[in-house]
């Protein structure tokens, strides 16, 4: 386990997380703002999980977010190196939206990144159309610092402001 909150465990991925990942990554609404911007195939999801399992012990990575009571995979949150920048990201299965889990997980991860890992220079890209994520990330103290186009999508880079 990497972290825990009142309701959540943030941990390394396990092979048994595959079913939850399939549920999340094949959902068009979840995939609207992440990754390839389309539902992934089961083969792509298996490859994604194998890649994370291989890298999670040696690199910055995204972690599994699970319910503390059941250890059921709810989502993903964490930091990774992307395009010469430290990229923060999160995504959750749709059945867990609107319950405060993303904010709880992201708040814990941001504290871990800044306090334990002592990383202060990181960012998150959020598409302009993703109003819920923009609202949530602002609640955590992040502010837009640059408007960009990423993967043919207009959005902003957000950074934690002291």
PyMOL commands that set and color helices and strands:
alter all, ss='L'
color gray80, all
select helices_A, chain A and resi 15-25+28-31+42-55+94-96+101-115+131-139
alter helices_A, ss='H'
color red, helices_A
select strands_A, chain A and resi 3-4+8-11+62-67+73-82+85-92+124-127+142-150+153-160
alter strands_A, ss='S'
color yellow, strands_A
deselect
rebuild
show_as cartoon
